[in-house]
Amino acid sequence: MIKLDLSKTLQAAEGEMTLRLNLQIEAGEFVNLYGPSGVGKTSTLRMISGLMKPDSGTLSVHDEVWFDASKQVNLQPQKRKVGYVFQDYALFPHLTVLENLKFAQAKGIKNNSIPDLLELMELGQLQTRKPDTLSGGQKQRVALARALVQKPKILLLDEPLAALDTTIRYKLQEYLKRVHNEFNLTTILISHDISEIVKLADRVICLENGLITKQGTPEHVFINQNLSGKFKFTGEVLKIDTEEIISIATVRIHTEVVRVVIQHEEAEDLKPGDKVLVVSKAFNPLLYKLEV
């Protein structure tokens, strides 16, 4: 379990802002930090990793104190079992894929996990290549593998898929979910992509002006409804067609396009570009507008 009770004064676009965090994250939980730019999401990850020192408060992981301002405890980043994946990959350009992973591996480690990670990330045929010869998706897989080399307790993901196209992003979401489960990680993700959040996260924590304003399941946070249904897919409305009795919403779900029958009253609340959740109940798809 991660227990945070931290405070940090930050420079925001409109002046000073105090980031105040008081929350608990269960072991094995996949959490999303959500909110506009400049509310303290990245600073939260940096404080957990030890790259930023809080002004006050405490941080403990599995009952081990990582930070305590009153006792002047501040565990060094290299002693915190944290894997950190950035949006810009942060790979060493002069090293091959294999050398990047070996460089990240802790000295004297007994169990070499690199061969397994190369296989899991489908990087075996790329291990002798350097980063500038790789695609964006391949670089991000290397960055993820490098973060896992040290066998972290916590995986921190700062918008790692934001710059990728939809197809590659969808595939890497599958990798993230698989890695989270197979390595029994506690994962904290920063993402603004609601479909990505619904697919990956157990809980969403919303930040605004440095404060936690809302938290809960993705369905609760974005829709405010308890939905049941065998299939749930997030998508984007492309167009609304109004016919005599019903309306039809054309929705893009990842790389597919579907048409959903809705009532005229529902159509009035929708427009192209809106994010929606498509839920299947007894083979009858329902459409719910997402709050963003």
C-alpha positions as CSV (number, residue, x, y, z in Angstrom):
1,M,0.0,0.0,0.0
2,I,1.2,3.5,-0.8
3,K,0.2,6.2,1.8
4,L,0.7,9.8,0.7
5,D,0.2,12.8,2.9
6,L,2.3,15.4,1.1
7,S,2.3,19.1,0.4
8,K,4.4,21.0,-2.2
9,T,4.2,24.6,-3.4
10,L,4.5,24.8,-7.2
11,Q,4.8,27.5,-9.8
12,A,1.6,27.3,-12.0
13,A,0.6,29.4,-15.0
14,E,-1.5,31.7,-12.7
15,G,1.1,31.9,-9.9
16,E,1.9,29.8,-6.9
17,M,-0.2,26.7,-6.3
18,T,0.0,24.3,-3.3
19,L,-0.3,20.7,-4.2
20,R,-1.9,18.8,-1.3
21,L,-2.2,15.0,-1.5
22,N,-3.8,12.8,1.1
23,L,-4.6,9.4,-0.3
24,Q,-4.0,5.6,-0.2
25,I,-3.3,3.4,-3.2
26,E,-3.7,-0.3,-2.6
27,A,-1.1,-2.8,-3.7
28,G,-1.8,-4.1,-7.2
29,E,-4.1,-1.2,-8.0
30,F,-4.0,0.6,-11.4
31,V,-4.7,4.2,-10.8
32,N,-5.1,7.1,-13.2
33,L,-4.3,10.7,-12.3
34,Y,-6.6,13.0,-14.3
35,G,-6.9,16.7,-14.7
36,P,-5.8,19.6,-16.9
37,S,-2.2,20.6,-17.3
38,G,-0.5,22.3,-14.4
39,V,-2.6,20.8,-11.5
40,G,0.3,18.7,-10.1
41,K,0.0,15.3,-11.8
42,T,3.6,15.0,-12.9
43,S,4.8,16.5,-9.6
44,T,3.0,13.7,-7.8
45,L,4.9,11.1,-9.7
46,R,8.2,13.0,-9.2
47,M,7.6,13.1,-5.4
48,I,6.8,9.4,-5.3
49,S,9.9,8.6,-7.3
50,G,12.2,10.9,-5.2
51,L,13.0,13.2,-8.1
52,M,11.1,16.1,-6.3
53,K,11.3,16.8,-2.5
54,P,7.9,17.6,-0.9
55,D,7.8,20.6,1.4
56,S,6.1,18.7,4.2
57,G,4.3,15.4,5.0
58,T,5.0,11.7,4.8
59,L,5.2,9.0,2.1
60,S,5.3,5.2,2.9
61,V,5.2,2.2,0.7
62,H,4.4,-1.2,2.2
63,D,5.1,0.3,5.7
64,E,8.5,1.4,4.6
65,V,9.0,5.2,5.1
66,W,10.3,6.8,1.9
67,F,9.8,10.4,3.1
68,D,9.1,12.1,6.4
69,A,9.7,15.8,6.6
70,S,9.5,15.9,10.4
71,K,12.1,13.1,10.8
72,Q,14.3,14.3,7.9
73,V,13.9,11.0,6.0
74,N,14.1,11.2,2.2
75,L,15.0,7.9,0.6
76,Q,17.2,8.4,-2.5
77,P,15.6,7.7,-5.9
78,Q,17.8,4.7,-6.6
79,K,16.7,3.1,-3.4
80,R,13.0,3.4,-4.2
81,K,11.8,0.4,-6.1
82,V,10.1,2.5,-8.8
83,G,9.9,2.2,-12.6
84,Y,9.3,5.5,-14.4
85,V,8.2,5.7,-18.0
86,F,8.2,9.2,-19.7
87,Q,6.4,10.4,-22.8
88,D,9.7,11.2,-24.5
89,Y,11.2,7.7,-23.9
90,A,14.5,9.1,-22.4
91,L,16.6,6.3,-23.9
92,F,20.4,6.6,-24.3
93,P,20.8,7.2,-28.1
94,H,24.4,5.8,-28.3
95,L,23.3,2.4,-26.7
96,T,21.5,-0.5,-28.3
97,V,18.2,-1.7,-27.0
98,L,20.0,-4.5,-25.1
99,E,22.6,-2.1,-23.7
100,N,19.8,0.4,-22.6
101,L,18.3,-2.5,-20.6
102,K,21.6,-3.7,-19.1
103,F,22.5,-0.1,-18.1
104,A,19.2,0.1,-16.1
105,Q,19.7,-3.2,-14.4
106,A,20.8,-2.9,-10.8
107,K,24.4,-4.0,-10.0
108,G,24.8,-7.5,-8.7
109,I,21.2,-8.5,-9.5
110,K,20.9,-12.3,-9.3
111,N,17.9,-13.0,-11.5
112,N,18.5,-11.7,-15.0
113,S,15.0,-10.7,-16.3
114,I,16.2,-9.1,-19.6
115,P,15.6,-12.2,-21.8
116,D,12.1,-12.5,-20.5
117,L,11.4,-8.8,-21.0
118,L,12.8,-8.9,-24.6
119,E,10.4,-11.7,-25.3
120,L,7.4,-10.1,-23.5
121,M,7.9,-6.8,-25.3
122,E,8.6,-8.5,-28.7
123,L,12.0,-6.8,-28.8
124,G,14.2,-9.8,-29.5
125,Q,14.9,-8.9,-33.1
126,L,15.5,-5.3,-32.2
127,Q,18.0,-5.7,-29.4
128,T,21.1,-4.8,-31.4
129,R,19.5,-1.6,-32.8
130,K,19.9,1.9,-31.5
131,P,16.9,4.1,-30.6
132,D,17.1,6.4,-33.6
133,T,16.4,3.4,-35.9
134,L,13.2,2.5,-34.0
135,S,9.6,3.6,-34.4
136,G,7.8,5.5,-31.6
137,G,5.9,2.4,-30.5
138,Q,9.2,0.4,-30.4
139,K,10.9,3.0,-28.4
140,Q,8.1,3.1,-25.9
141,R,8.3,-0.7,-25.5
142,V,12.0,-0.4,-24.8
143,A,11.3,2.4,-22.2
144,L,8.7,0.1,-20.6
145,A,11.1,-2.9,-20.5
146,R,13.9,-0.7,-19.1
147,A,11.6,0.5,-16.3
148,L,10.8,-3.2,-15.4
149,V,14.4,-4.4,-15.4
150,Q,14.9,-3.3,-11.8
151,K,11.8,-5.3,-10.7
152,P,9.9,-2.2,-9.3
153,K,7.1,-2.3,-6.8
154,I,5.6,0.7,-8.4
155,L,5.3,1.7,-12.1
156,L,4.9,5.4,-12.9
157,L,3.6,6.3,-16.3
158,D,3.6,9.9,-17.4
159,E,1.5,10.0,-20.6
160,P,3.6,7.3,-22.2
161,L,1.3,6.8,-25.2
162,A,0.2,10.3,-25.9
163,A,2.4,10.8,-29.0
164,L,1.5,7.5,-30.7
165,D,-1.0,6.9,-33.4
166,T,-4.3,5.1,-32.5
167,T,-3.3,1.6,-33.7
168,I,0.0,1.5,-31.9
169,R,-1.5,3.1,-28.8
170,Y,-4.2,0.4,-28.6
171,K,-1.6,-2.3,-28.9
172,L,0.6,-0.8,-26.2
173,Q,-2.4,-0.4,-23.9
174,E,-2.6,-4.2,-24.1
175,Y,1.1,-4.5,-23.1
176,L,0.6,-2.1,-20.1
177,K,-2.4,-4.1,-18.8
178,R,-0.5,-7.4,-19.3
179,V,2.7,-6.1,-17.6
180,H,0.7,-4.7,-14.7
181,N,-0.9,-8.1,-14.0
182,E,2.1,-10.3,-14.7
183,F,4.5,-8.3,-12.6
184,N,2.0,-7.7,-9.8
185,L,2.6,-4.0,-10.0
186,T,1.0,-1.0,-8.4
187,T,0.7,1.3,-11.4
188,I,0.0,5.1,-11.5
189,L,-0.8,6.5,-14.9
190,I,-1.2,10.0,-16.1
191,S,-3.5,10.1,-19.2
192,H,-6.1,12.4,-20.7
193,D,-7.5,9.7,-23.0
194,I,-10.8,8.6,-21.5
195,S,-11.0,5.4,-23.6
196,E,-7.5,4.5,-22.4
197,I,-8.5,5.3,-18.8
198,V,-11.7,3.2,-18.9
199,K,-9.7,0.3,-20.5
200,L,-6.8,0.3,-18.0
201,A,-7.6,2.0,-14.7
202,D,-9.3,0.5,-11.6
203,R,-9.6,4.0,-10.1
204,V,-9.5,7.6,-11.3
205,I,-8.2,10.4,-9.1
206,C,-9.1,13.9,-10.3
207,L,-6.9,16.8,-9.5
208,E,-7.8,20.5,-9.8
209,N,-5.8,23.4,-8.6
210,G,-3.6,21.1,-6.6
211,L,-6.4,19.3,-4.8
212,I,-8.2,16.0,-5.2
213,T,-11.7,16.9,-6.2
214,K,-13.1,13.5,-7.1
215,Q,-12.2,9.8,-7.2
216,G,-13.8,6.5,-8.1
217,T,-14.1,4.0,-10.9
218,P,-13.9,5.4,-14.5
219,E,-17.6,4.9,-14.9
220,H,-18.4,6.7,-11.7
221,V,-16.1,9.6,-12.4
222,F,-16.9,10.2,-16.1
223,I,-20.5,9.1,-16.3
224,N,-21.9,9.3,-12.8
225,Q,-23.9,6.1,-13.4
226,N,-23.5,2.5,-12.2
227,L,-23.6,0.7,-15.5
228,S,-23.9,-3.0,-16.1
229,G,-23.3,-4.7,-19.4
230,K,-21.2,-7.4,-20.9
231,F,-19.4,-5.1,-23.3
232,K,-18.3,-1.5,-22.7
233,F,-16.4,0.5,-25.3
234,T,-15.5,4.2,-25.3
235,G,-15.6,6.1,-28.6
236,E,-16.1,9.4,-30.3
237,V,-19.3,10.6,-32.0
238,L,-18.7,11.2,-35.7
239,K,-22.2,12.3,-36.7
240,I,-25.8,12.2,-35.7
241,D,-28.6,11.3,-38.2
242,T,-32.1,12.2,-37.3
243,E,-34.9,10.1,-38.8
244,E,-38.6,10.1,-38.4
245,I,-38.9,7.9,-35.3
246,I,-35.3,7.5,-34.1
247,S,-31.8,9.0,-34.4
248,I,-28.6,7.2,-35.3
249,A,-25.2,8.0,-33.8
250,T,-22.1,7.0,-35.8
251,V,-19.3,6.3,-33.4
252,R,-15.7,5.6,-33.9
253,I,-14.3,3.0,-31.4
254,H,-10.5,2.8,-31.9
255,T,-10.2,1.9,-35.6
256,E,-13.8,0.7,-36.1
257,V,-17.0,2.6,-36.8
258,V,-20.4,1.6,-35.4
259,R,-23.9,2.9,-35.7
260,V,-26.1,3.1,-32.5
261,V,-29.8,3.7,-32.4
262,I,-30.8,6.4,-29.9
263,Q,-33.8,8.4,-28.9
264,H,-34.3,11.9,-30.3
265,E,-33.9,13.3,-26.7
266,E,-30.5,11.6,-26.4
267,A,-29.4,12.9,-29.8
268,E,-30.1,16.5,-28.7
269,D,-27.4,16.2,-26.0
270,L,-24.8,14.9,-28.5
271,K,-22.7,16.5,-31.1
272,P,-19.7,15.3,-33.3
273,G,-16.5,15.1,-31.2
274,D,-18.3,14.1,-27.9
275,K,-16.8,11.2,-26.0
276,V,-19.3,8.4,-25.3
277,L,-19.5,4.9,-23.7
278,V,-21.2,2.2,-25.7
279,V,-22.7,-0.4,-23.5
280,S,-24.3,-3.7,-24.6
281,K,-27.3,-4.9,-22.6
282,A,-29.1,-8.0,-23.9
283,F,-27.8,-7.3,-27.4
284,N,-29.2,-3.8,-27.3
285,P,-26.4,-1.2,-27.4
286,L,-26.8,1.9,-25.3
287,L,-25.0,5.2,-25.5
288,Y,-23.8,7.3,-22.6
289,K,-22.2,10.7,-23.0
290,L,-18.9,11.0,-21.0
291,E,-18.2,14.0,-18.7
292,V,-14.8,15.6,-19.6
